[in-house]
Amino acid sequence: MRKLFFLFLTFSFIFFISCSKDFLQVDAVVEKNCTGTYLKIDNKYYYVCNQSIISSYASGQSISVSYEVLEGCAGLSTPACDLKFNYDSIIEIKEII
């Protein structure tokens, strides 16, 4: 019985450490304007919290990214213009694929 318990515990531990958090991976279009940087995914716009990661990409350019949806963003600032730009959610880009 102890061997069975030890075996179960070992496999549980291996399973636990082998799991990694998977982020959503998608193809997106970069949208930049005076209110910030966004990704267009399936006709929805997402505000990019860590904009510097895609600063070298031009507006309209397609990229593949993995991202995580956030509750809020410390970098969310007042826009430099009077344009009102609606977005669905705030995201953090984890990786450019």
Helices and strands as residue ranges (DSSP letters): H 2-18, E 24-33, E 36-41, E 44-48, G 51-54, E 62-70, E 89-96
